[in-house]
Amino acid sequence: MPTEILHGKIATGLGKASDLRKSRGPRRLFGTCWGVDPYPGTVNIIVSSTEDLAAWARVKATTGHCDKAAATRLV
């Protein structure tokens, strides 16, 4: 996937992403599929320009690069 650059404002969230990050299944999924141990949280960005919204739509439309059958066994 090509690099996408988003511009916006950082916003606070609900503080729930750390629960997912601490779960064994999702952590193993990230490690197996993408080789990362994710930070316990998310970055919430409010985008408003047409170009940034289009970039975010392109990111959301991409598929992951992971064997779904193998990942399913990990969760």
PyMOL Python script that loads the backbone (N, CA, C, O; Angstrom):
from pymol import cmd

cmd.read_pdbstr("""\
ATOM      1  N   MET A   1       0.838  -1.169   0.000  1.00  0.00           N
ATOM      2  CA  MET A   1       0.000   0.000   0.000  1.00  0.00           C
ATOM      3  C   MET A   1       0.888   1.239   0.000  1.00  0.00           C
ATOM      4  O   MET A   1       1.848   1.312   0.767  1.00  0.00           O
ATOM      5  N   PRO A   2       0.585   2.191  -0.832  1.00  0.00           N
ATOM      6  CA  PRO A   2       1.353   3.428  -0.840  1.00  0.00           C
ATOM      7  C   PRO A   2       1.129   4.210   0.453  1.00  0.00           C
ATOM      8  O   PRO A   2       0.124   4.028   1.140  1.00  0.00           O
ATOM      9  N   THR A   3       2.059   5.061   0.762  1.00  0.00           N
ATOM     10  CA  THR A   3       1.956   5.894   1.962  1.00  0.00           C
ATOM     11  C   THR A   3       0.863   6.936   1.799  1.00  0.00           C
ATOM     12  O   THR A   3       0.736   7.557   0.744  1.00  0.00           O
ATOM     13  N   GLU A   4       0.087   7.120   2.834  1.00  0.00           N
ATOM     14  CA  GLU A   4      -0.931   8.169   2.857  1.00  0.00           C
ATOM     15  C   GLU A   4      -0.578   9.123   3.990  1.00  0.00           C
ATOM     16  O   GLU A   4      -0.183   8.680   5.069  1.00  0.00           O
ATOM     17  N   ILE A   5      -0.713  10.399   3.765  1.00  0.00           N
ATOM     18  CA  ILE A   5      -0.458  11.406   4.785  1.00  0.00           C
ATOM     19  C   ILE A   5      -1.783  12.068   5.134  1.00  0.00           C
ATOM     20  O   ILE A   5      -2.496  12.564   4.262  1.00  0.00           O
ATOM     21  N   LEU A   6      -2.100  12.065   6.431  1.00  0.00           N
ATOM     22  CA  LEU A   6      -3.322  12.690   6.915  1.00  0.00           C
ATOM     23  C   LEU A   6      -2.963  13.898   7.766  1.00  0.00           C
ATOM     24  O   LEU A   6      -2.014  13.857   8.550  1.00  0.00           O
ATOM     25  N   HIS A   7      -3.719  14.962   7.608  1.00  0.00           N
ATOM     26  CA  HIS A   7      -3.561  16.149   8.439  1.00  0.00           C
ATOM     27  C   HIS A   7      -4.844  16.334   9.229  1.00  0.00           C
ATOM     28  O   HIS A   7      -5.939  16.127   8.705  1.00  0.00           O
ATOM     29  N   GLY A   8      -4.710  16.720  10.480  1.00  0.00           N
ATOM     30  CA  GLY A   8      -5.894  16.947  11.287  1.00  0.00           C
ATOM     31  C   GLY A   8      -5.523  17.344  12.690  1.00  0.00           C
ATOM     32  O   GLY A   8      -4.391  17.740  12.966  1.00  0.00           O
ATOM     33  N   LYS A   9      -6.487  17.234  13.568  1.00  0.00           N
ATOM     34  CA  LYS A   9      -6.283  17.565  14.974  1.00  0.00           C
ATOM     35  C   LYS A   9      -6.376  16.293  15.800  1.00  0.00           C
ATOM     36  O   LYS A   9      -7.228  15.439  15.556  1.00  0.00           O
ATOM     37  N   ILE A  10      -5.476  16.179  16.791  1.00  0.00           N
ATOM     38  CA  ILE A  10      -5.506  15.048  17.705  1.00  0.00           C
ATOM     39  C   ILE A  10      -6.680  15.246  18.665  1.00  0.00           C
ATOM     40  O   ILE A  10      -6.899  16.344  19.177  1.00  0.00           O
ATOM     41  N   ALA A  11      -7.427  14.172  18.901  1.00  0.00           N
ATOM     42  CA  ALA A  11      -8.588  14.242  19.789  1.00  0.00           C
ATOM     43  C   ALA A  11      -8.502  13.143  20.842  1.00  0.00           C
ATOM     44  O   ALA A  11      -7.857  12.117  20.629  1.00  0.00           O
ATOM     45  N   THR A  12      -9.143  13.361  21.952  1.00  0.00           N
ATOM     46  CA  THR A  12      -9.194  12.323  22.980  1.00  0.00           C
ATOM     47  C   THR A  12     -10.232  11.286  22.598  1.00  0.00           C
ATOM     48  O   THR A  12     -11.178  11.563  21.860  1.00  0.00           O
ATOM     49  N   GLY A  13     -10.028  10.073  23.123  1.00  0.00           N
ATOM     50  CA  GLY A  13     -10.960   8.996  22.843  1.00  0.00           C
ATOM     51  C   GLY A  13     -11.642   8.539  24.119  1.00  0.00           C
ATOM     52  O   GLY A  13     -11.699   9.267  25.111  1.00  0.00           O
ATOM     53  N   LEU A  14     -12.159   7.313  24.073  1.00  0.00           N
ATOM     54  CA  LEU A  14     -12.877   6.763  25.218  1.00  0.00           C
ATOM     55  C   LEU A  14     -11.971   5.973  26.160  1.00  0.00           C
ATOM     56  O   LEU A  14     -12.396   5.587  27.249  1.00  0.00           O
ATOM     57  N   GLY A  15     -10.731   5.733  25.750  1.00  0.00           N
ATOM     58  CA  GLY A  15      -9.816   4.973  26.588  1.00  0.00           C
ATOM     59  C   GLY A  15     -10.060   3.483  26.577  1.00  0.00           C
ATOM     60  O   GLY A  15      -9.674   2.798  27.524  1.00  0.00           O
ATOM     61  N   LYS A  16     -10.684   2.958  25.544  1.00  0.00           N
ATOM     62  CA  LYS A  16     -11.030   1.537  25.479  1.00  0.00           C
ATOM     63  C   LYS A  16     -10.041   0.696  24.678  1.00  0.00           C
ATOM     64  O   LYS A  16     -10.040  -0.528  24.813  1.00  0.00           O
ATOM     65  N   ALA A  17      -9.212   1.303  23.860  1.00  0.00           N
ATOM     66  CA  ALA A  17      -8.313   0.539  22.985  1.00  0.00           C
ATOM     67  C   ALA A  17      -7.281  -0.249  23.781  1.00  0.00           C
ATOM     68  O   ALA A  17      -6.824  -1.291  23.311  1.00  0.00           O
ATOM     69  N   SER A  18      -6.906   0.207  24.953  1.00  0.00           N
ATOM     70  CA  SER A  18      -5.904  -0.525  25.727  1.00  0.00           C
ATOM     71  C   SER A  18      -6.426  -1.890  26.155  1.00  0.00           C
ATOM     72  O   SER A  18      -5.640  -2.824  26.319  1.00  0.00           O
ATOM     73  N   ASP A  19      -7.744  -2.025  26.340  1.00  0.00           N
ATOM     74  CA  ASP A  19      -8.309  -3.335  26.677  1.00  0.00           C
ATOM     75  C   ASP A  19      -8.072  -4.334  25.547  1.00  0.00           C
ATOM     76  O   ASP A  19      -7.712  -5.484  25.800  1.00  0.00           O
ATOM     77  N   LEU A  20      -8.270  -3.903  24.313  1.00  0.00           N
ATOM     78  CA  LEU A  20      -8.021  -4.767  23.159  1.00  0.00           C
ATOM     79  C   LEU A  20      -6.543  -5.100  23.052  1.00  0.00           C
ATOM     80  O   LEU A  20      -6.183  -6.244  22.773  1.00  0.00           O
ATOM     81  N   ARG A  21      -5.710  -4.141  23.266  1.00  0.00           N
ATOM     82  CA  ARG A  21      -4.260  -4.326  23.163  1.00  0.00           C
ATOM     83  C   ARG A  21      -3.756  -5.337  24.184  1.00  0.00           C
ATOM     84  O   ARG A  21      -2.807  -6.071  23.912  1.00  0.00           O
ATOM     85  N   LYS A  22      -4.382  -5.381  25.357  1.00  0.00           N
ATOM     86  CA  LYS A  22      -3.954  -6.296  26.408  1.00  0.00           C
ATOM     87  C   LYS A  22      -4.433  -7.727  26.173  1.00  0.00           C
ATOM     88  O   LYS A  22      -3.905  -8.661  26.776  1.00  0.00           O
ATOM     89  N   SER A  23      -5.422  -7.908  25.310  1.00  0.00           N
ATOM     90  CA  SER A  23      -5.955  -9.242  25.036  1.00  0.00           C
ATOM     91  C   SER A  23      -4.935 -10.083  24.272  1.00  0.00           C
ATOM     92  O   SER A  23      -4.281  -9.588  23.354  1.00  0.00           O
ATOM     93  N   ARG A  24      -4.803 -11.336  24.647  1.00  0.00           N
ATOM     94  CA  ARG A  24      -3.793 -12.209  24.055  1.00  0.00           C
ATOM     95  C   ARG A  24      -3.995 -12.432  22.559  1.00  0.00           C
ATOM     96  O   ARG A  24      -3.044 -12.345  21.782  1.00  0.00           O
ATOM     97  N   GLY A  25      -5.227 -12.719  22.156  1.00  0.00           N
ATOM     98  CA  GLY A  25      -5.496 -13.010  20.749  1.00  0.00           C
ATOM     99  C   GLY A  25      -5.115 -11.882  19.807  1.00  0.00           C
ATOM    100  O   GLY A  25      -4.346 -12.096  18.870  1.00  0.00           O
ATOM    101  N   PRO A  26      -5.641 -10.680  20.039  1.00  0.00           N
ATOM    102  CA  PRO A  26      -5.279  -9.567  19.153  1.00  0.00           C
ATOM    103  C   PRO A  26      -3.785  -9.259  19.158  1.00  0.00           C
ATOM    104  O   PRO A  26      -3.228  -8.923  18.113  1.00  0.00           O
ATOM    105  N   ARG A  27      -3.126  -9.366  20.309  1.00  0.00           N
ATOM    106  CA  ARG A  27      -1.675  -9.123  20.356  1.00  0.00           C
ATOM    107  C   ARG A  27      -0.943 -10.128  19.484  1.00  0.00           C
ATOM    108  O   ARG A  27      -0.028  -9.759  18.749  1.00  0.00           O
ATOM    109  N   ARG A  28      -1.336 -11.401  19.556  1.00  0.00           N
ATOM    110  CA  ARG A  28      -0.690 -12.425  18.725  1.00  0.00           C
ATOM    111  C   ARG A  28      -0.985 -12.178  17.250  1.00  0.00           C
ATOM    112  O   ARG A  28      -0.123 -12.391  16.397  1.00  0.00           O
ATOM    113  N   LEU A  29      -2.199 -11.731  16.949  1.00  0.00           N
ATOM    114  CA  LEU A  29      -2.567 -11.431  15.567  1.00  0.00           C
ATOM    115  C   LEU A  29      -1.666 -10.347  14.995  1.00  0.00           C
ATOM    116  O   LEU A  29      -1.144 -10.489  13.890  1.00  0.00           O
ATOM    117  N   PHE A  30      -1.484  -9.266  15.745  1.00  0.00           N
ATOM    118  CA  PHE A  30      -0.609  -8.190  15.278  1.00  0.00           C
ATOM    119  C   PHE A  30       0.814  -8.699  15.098  1.00  0.00           C
ATOM    120  O   PHE A  30       1.467  -8.380  14.104  1.00  0.00           O
ATOM    121  N   GLY A  31       1.296  -9.482  16.045  1.00  0.00           N
ATOM    122  CA  GLY A  31       2.659  -9.996  15.954  1.00  0.00           C
ATOM    123  C   GLY A  31       2.849 -10.930  14.782  1.00  0.00           C
ATOM    124  O   GLY A  31       3.852 -10.850  14.072  1.00  0.00           O
ATOM    125  N   THR A  32       1.885 -11.822  14.574  1.00  0.00           N
ATOM    126  CA  THR A  32       1.992 -12.799  13.484  1.00  0.00           C
ATOM    127  C   THR A  32       1.804 -12.151  12.121  1.00  0.00           C
ATOM    128  O   THR A  32       2.564 -12.413  11.188  1.00  0.00           O
ATOM    129  N   CYS A  33       0.800 -11.315  12.014  1.00  0.00           N
ATOM    130  CA  CYS A  33       0.462 -10.750  10.699  1.00  0.00           C
ATOM    131  C   CYS A  33       1.352  -9.591  10.286  1.00  0.00           C
ATOM    132  O   CYS A  33       1.726  -9.467   9.120  1.00  0.00           O
ATOM    133  N   TRP A  34       1.686  -8.744  11.250  1.00  0.00           N
ATOM    134  CA  TRP A  34       2.393  -7.520  10.884  1.00  0.00           C
ATOM    135  C   TRP A  34       3.722  -7.334  11.592  1.00  0.00           C
ATOM    136  O   TRP A  34       4.429  -6.358  11.344  1.00  0.00           O
ATOM    137  N   GLY A  35       4.067  -8.270  12.477  1.00  0.00           N
ATOM    138  CA  GLY A  35       5.364  -8.213  13.131  1.00  0.00           C
ATOM    139  C   GLY A  35       5.532  -7.063  14.108  1.00  0.00           C
ATOM    140  O   GLY A  35       6.644  -6.576  14.310  1.00  0.00           O
ATOM    141  N   VAL A  36       4.437  -6.627  14.714  1.00  0.00           N
ATOM    142  CA  VAL A  36       4.519  -5.518  15.660  1.00  0.00           C
ATOM    143  C   VAL A  36       3.813  -5.872  16.963  1.00  0.00           C
ATOM    144  O   VAL A  36       2.887  -6.683  16.985  1.00  0.00           O
ATOM    145  N   ASP A  37       4.258  -5.262  18.028  1.00  0.00           N
ATOM    146  CA  ASP A  37       3.582  -5.319  19.314  1.00  0.00           C
ATOM    147  C   ASP A  37       3.007  -3.923  19.508  1.00  0.00           C
ATOM    148  O   ASP A  37       3.735  -3.010  19.898  1.00  0.00           O
ATOM    149  N   PRO A  38       1.704  -3.737  19.242  1.00  0.00           N
ATOM    150  CA  PRO A  38       1.150  -2.389  19.195  1.00  0.00           C
ATOM    151  C   PRO A  38       1.161  -1.670  20.535  1.00  0.00           C
ATOM    152  O   PRO A  38       1.076  -2.289  21.595  1.00  0.00           O
ATOM    153  N   TYR A  39       1.267  -0.365  20.460  1.00  0.00           N
ATOM    154  CA  TYR A  39       1.161   0.489  21.636  1.00  0.00           C
ATOM    155  C   TYR A  39      -0.249   0.346  22.210  1.00  0.00           C
ATOM    156  O   TYR A  39      -1.208   0.234  21.446  1.00  0.00           O
ATOM    157  N   PRO A  40      -0.396   0.349  23.527  1.00  0.00           N
ATOM    158  CA  PRO A  40      -1.726   0.134  24.125  1.00  0.00           C
ATOM    159  C   PRO A  40      -2.651   1.347  23.998  1.00  0.00           C
ATOM    160  O   PRO A  40      -2.952   2.013  24.989  1.00  0.00           O
ATOM    161  N   GLY A  41      -3.084   1.615  22.813  1.00  0.00           N
ATOM    162  CA  GLY A  41      -4.009   2.722  22.589  1.00  0.00           C
ATOM    163  C   GLY A  41      -4.096   3.049  21.119  1.00  0.00           C
ATOM    164  O   GLY A  41      -3.558   2.334  20.273  1.00  0.00           O
ATOM    165  N   THR A  42      -4.762   4.110  20.830  1.00  0.00           N
ATOM    166  CA  THR A  42      -4.918   4.555  19.451  1.00  0.00           C
ATOM    167  C   THR A  42      -4.602   6.042  19.370  1.00  0.00           C
ATOM    168  O   THR A  42      -4.493   6.727  20.387  1.00  0.00           O
ATOM    169  N   VAL A  43      -4.462   6.516  18.167  1.00  0.00           N
ATOM    170  CA  VAL A  43      -4.358   7.950  17.931  1.00  0.00           C
ATOM    171  C   VAL A  43      -5.644   8.352  17.219  1.00  0.00           C
ATOM    172  O   VAL A  43      -5.966   7.828  16.153  1.00  0.00           O
ATOM    173  N   ASN A  44      -6.351   9.259  17.802  1.00  0.00           N
ATOM    174  CA  ASN A  44      -7.606   9.739  17.224  1.00  0.00           C
ATOM    175  C   ASN A  44      -7.339  11.063  16.524  1.00  0.00           C
ATOM    176  O   ASN A  44      -6.916  12.038  17.145  1.00  0.00           O
ATOM    177  N   ILE A  45      -7.590  11.078  15.225  1.00  0.00           N
ATOM    178  CA  ILE A  45      -7.333  12.273  14.425  1.00  0.00           C
ATOM    179  C   ILE A  45      -8.632  12.715  13.765  1.00  0.00           C
ATOM    180  O   ILE A  45      -9.308  11.925  13.106  1.00  0.00           O
ATOM    181  N   ILE A  46      -8.969  13.974  13.947  1.00  0.00           N
ATOM    182  CA  ILE A  46     -10.136  14.534  13.279  1.00  0.00           C
ATOM    183  C   ILE A  46      -9.646  15.207  12.004  1.00  0.00           C
ATOM    184  O   ILE A  46      -8.944  16.217  12.047  1.00  0.00           O
ATOM    185  N   VAL A  47     -10.030  14.629  10.867  1.00  0.00           N
ATOM    186  CA  VAL A  47      -9.643  15.206   9.579  1.00  0.00           C
ATOM    187  C   VAL A  47     -10.830  15.989   9.033  1.00  0.00           C
ATOM    188  O   VAL A  47     -11.985  15.623   9.250  1.00  0.00           O
ATOM    189  N   SER A  48     -10.533  17.064   8.326  1.00  0.00           N
ATOM    190  CA  SER A  48     -11.643  17.873   7.830  1.00  0.00           C
ATOM    191  C   SER A  48     -11.519  18.265   6.370  1.00  0.00           C
ATOM    192  O   SER A  48     -12.520  18.587   5.729  1.00  0.00           O
ATOM    193  N   SER A  49     -10.301  18.241   5.832  1.00  0.00           N
ATOM    194  CA  SER A  49     -10.176  18.652   4.433  1.00  0.00           C
ATOM    195  C   SER A  49     -10.631  17.524   3.508  1.00  0.00           C
ATOM    196  O   SER A  49     -10.590  16.348   3.869  1.00  0.00           O
ATOM    197  N   THR A  50     -11.055  17.902   2.337  1.00  0.00           N
ATOM    198  CA  THR A  50     -11.505  16.934   1.347  1.00  0.00           C
ATOM    199  C   THR A  50     -10.392  15.948   0.990  1.00  0.00           C
ATOM    200  O   THR A  50     -10.644  14.754   0.832  1.00  0.00           O
ATOM    201  N   GLU A  51      -9.165  16.452   0.863  1.00  0.00           N
ATOM    202  CA  GLU A  51      -8.033  15.586   0.508  1.00  0.00           C
ATOM    203  C   GLU A  51      -7.746  14.573   1.608  1.00  0.00           C
ATOM    204  O   GLU A  51      -7.477  13.406   1.321  1.00  0.00           O
ATOM    205  N   ASP A  52      -7.799  15.008   2.869  1.00  0.00           N
ATOM    206  CA  ASP A  52      -7.536  14.098   3.975  1.00  0.00           C
ATOM    207  C   ASP A  52      -8.643  13.062   4.138  1.00  0.00           C
ATOM    208  O   ASP A  52      -8.370  11.902   4.448  1.00  0.00           O
ATOM    209  N   LEU A  53      -9.876  13.472   3.933  1.00  0.00           N
ATOM    210  CA  LEU A  53     -10.982  12.514   3.983  1.00  0.00           C
ATOM    211  C   LEU A  53     -10.853  11.479   2.870  1.00  0.00           C
ATOM    212  O   LEU A  53     -11.141  10.302   3.083  1.00  0.00           O
ATOM    213  N   ALA A  54     -10.426  11.905   1.692  1.00  0.00           N
ATOM    214  CA  ALA A  54     -10.217  10.971   0.583  1.00  0.00           C
ATOM    215  C   ALA A  54      -9.072  10.006   0.893  1.00  0.00           C
ATOM    216  O   ALA A  54      -9.153   8.820   0.575  1.00  0.00           O
ATOM    217  N   ALA A  55      -8.000  10.519   1.516  1.00  0.00           N
ATOM    218  CA  ALA A  55      -6.879   9.659   1.894  1.00  0.00           C
ATOM    219  C   ALA A  55      -7.337   8.622   2.911  1.00  0.00           C
ATOM    220  O   ALA A  55      -6.973   7.451   2.797  1.00  0.00           O
ATOM    221  N   TRP A  56      -8.122   9.022   3.896  1.00  0.00           N
ATOM    222  CA  TRP A  56      -8.619   8.090   4.901  1.00  0.00           C
ATOM    223  C   TRP A  56      -9.523   7.035   4.257  1.00  0.00           C
ATOM    224  O   TRP A  56      -9.473   5.866   4.640  1.00  0.00           O
ATOM    225  N   ALA A  57     -10.337   7.429   3.299  1.00  0.00           N
ATOM    226  CA  ALA A  57     -11.192   6.472   2.590  1.00  0.00           C
ATOM    227  C   ALA A  57     -10.340   5.439   1.848  1.00  0.00           C
ATOM    228  O   ALA A  57     -10.695   4.261   1.803  1.00  0.00           O
ATOM    229  N   ARG A  58      -9.226   5.872   1.270  1.00  0.00           N
ATOM    230  CA  ARG A  58      -8.333   4.922   0.584  1.00  0.00           C
ATOM    231  C   ARG A  58      -7.702   3.952   1.574  1.00  0.00           C
ATOM    232  O   ARG A  58      -7.564   2.765   1.277  1.00  0.00           O
ATOM    233  N   VAL A  59      -7.316   4.447   2.748  1.00  0.00           N
ATOM    234  CA  VAL A  59      -6.735   3.575   3.765  1.00  0.00           C
ATOM    235  C   VAL A  59      -7.756   2.534   4.208  1.00  0.00           C
ATOM    236  O   VAL A  59      -7.436   1.348   4.296  1.00  0.00           O
ATOM    237  N   LYS A  60      -8.971   2.964   4.483  1.00  0.00           N
ATOM    238  CA  LYS A  60     -10.011   2.043   4.939  1.00  0.00           C
ATOM    239  C   LYS A  60     -10.377   1.008   3.881  1.00  0.00           C
ATOM    240  O   LYS A  60     -10.807  -0.094   4.220  1.00  0.00           O
ATOM    241  N   ALA A  61     -10.215   1.346   2.616  1.00  0.00           N
ATOM    242  CA  ALA A  61     -10.590   0.438   1.528  1.00  0.00           C
ATOM    243  C   ALA A  61      -9.550  -0.647   1.266  1.00  0.00           C
ATOM    244  O   ALA A  61      -9.832  -1.603   0.544  1.00  0.00           O
ATOM    245  N   THR A  62      -8.361  -0.516   1.835  1.00  0.00           N
ATOM    246  CA  THR A  62      -7.330  -1.520   1.594  1.00  0.00           C
ATOM    247  C   THR A  62      -7.565  -2.744   2.457  1.00  0.00           C
ATOM    248  O   THR A  62      -8.221  -2.676   3.496  1.00  0.00           O
ATOM    249  N   THR A  63      -7.023  -3.854   2.013  1.00  0.00           N
ATOM    250  CA  THR A  63      -7.098  -5.081   2.800  1.00  0.00           C
ATOM    251  C   THR A  63      -5.758  -5.324   3.466  1.00  0.00           C
ATOM    252  O   THR A  63      -4.723  -4.843   3.002  1.00  0.00           O
ATOM    253  N   GLY A  64      -5.785  -6.063   4.540  1.00  0.00           N
ATOM    254  CA  GLY A  64      -4.555  -6.391   5.253  1.00  0.00           C
ATOM    255  C   GLY A  64      -3.717  -7.395   4.474  1.00  0.00           C
ATOM    256  O   GLY A  64      -4.181  -7.979   3.495  1.00  0.00           O
ATOM    257  N   HIS A  65      -2.513  -7.583   4.907  1.00  0.00           N
ATOM    258  CA  HIS A  65      -1.616  -8.523   4.268  1.00  0.00           C
ATOM    259  C   HIS A  65      -1.377  -9.680   5.225  1.00  0.00           C
ATOM    260  O   HIS A  65      -0.250  -9.927   5.653  1.00  0.00           O
ATOM    261  N   CYS A  66      -2.440 -10.377   5.550  1.00  0.00           N
ATOM    262  CA  CYS A  66      -2.360 -11.434   6.541  1.00  0.00           C
ATOM    263  C   CYS A  66      -3.168 -12.634   6.061  1.00  0.00           C
ATOM    264  O   CYS A  66      -4.200 -12.486   5.406  1.00  0.00           O
ATOM    265  N   ASP A  67      -2.685 -13.816   6.397  1.00  0.00           N
ATOM    266  CA  ASP A  67      -3.418 -15.047   6.116  1.00  0.00           C
ATOM    267  C   ASP A  67      -4.581 -15.122   7.101  1.00  0.00           C
ATOM    268  O   ASP A  67      -4.376 -15.387   8.285  1.00  0.00           O
ATOM    269  N   LYS A  68      -5.794 -14.891   6.619  1.00  0.00           N
ATOM    270  CA  LYS A  68      -6.940 -14.832   7.514  1.00  0.00           C
ATOM    271  C   LYS A  68      -7.195 -16.162   8.218  1.00  0.00           C
ATOM    272  O   LYS A  68      -7.626 -16.175   9.372  1.00  0.00           O
ATOM    273  N   ALA A  69      -6.938 -17.269   7.547  1.00  0.00           N
ATOM    274  CA  ALA A  69      -7.140 -18.575   8.183  1.00  0.00           C
ATOM    275  C   ALA A  69      -6.194 -18.745   9.362  1.00  0.00           C
ATOM    276  O   ALA A  69      -6.603 -19.219  10.422  1.00  0.00           O
ATOM    277  N   ALA A  70      -4.947 -18.366   9.189  1.00  0.00           N
ATOM    278  CA  ALA A  70      -3.973 -18.476  10.277  1.00  0.00           C
ATOM    279  C   ALA A  70      -4.298 -17.497  11.400  1.00  0.00           C
ATOM    280  O   ALA A  70      -4.182 -17.838  12.577  1.00  0.00           O
ATOM    281  N   ALA A  71      -4.699 -16.303  11.045  1.00  0.00           N
ATOM    282  CA  ALA A  71      -5.026 -15.296  12.063  1.00  0.00           C
ATOM    283  C   ALA A  71      -6.240 -15.707  12.866  1.00  0.00           C
ATOM    284  O   ALA A  71      -6.293 -15.457  14.070  1.00  0.00           O
ATOM    285  N   THR A  72      -7.217 -16.331  12.227  1.00  0.00           N
ATOM    286  CA  THR A  72      -8.422 -16.766  12.926  1.00  0.00           C
ATOM    287  C   THR A  72      -8.093 -17.784  14.003  1.00  0.00           C
ATOM    288  O   THR A  72      -8.723 -17.780  15.060  1.00  0.00           O
ATOM    289  N   ARG A  73      -7.135 -18.642  13.765  1.00  0.00           N
ATOM    290  CA  ARG A  73      -6.759 -19.642  14.766  1.00  0.00           C
ATOM    291  C   ARG A  73      -6.110 -19.000  15.990  1.00  0.00           C
ATOM    292  O   ARG A  73      -6.093 -19.608  17.060  1.00  0.00           O
ATOM    293  N   LEU A  74      -5.581 -17.798  15.858  1.00  0.00           N
ATOM    294  CA  LEU A  74      -4.885 -17.149  16.963  1.00  0.00           C
ATOM    295  C   LEU A  74      -5.833 -16.435  17.916  1.00  0.00           C
ATOM    296  O   LEU A  74      -5.517 -16.267  19.094  1.00  0.00           O
ATOM    297  N   VAL A  75      -6.982 -16.016  17.423  1.00  0.00           N
ATOM    298  CA  VAL A  75      -7.882 -15.204  18.248  1.00  0.00           C
ATOM    299  C   VAL A  75      -8.745 -16.076  19.123  1.00  0.00           C
ATOM    300  O   VAL A  75      -9.566 -15.566  19.886  1.00  0.00           O
TER     301      VAL A  75
END
""", "prot")
cmd.dss("prot")
cmd.show_as("cartoon", "prot")
cmd.util.cbc("prot")
cmd.orient("prot")
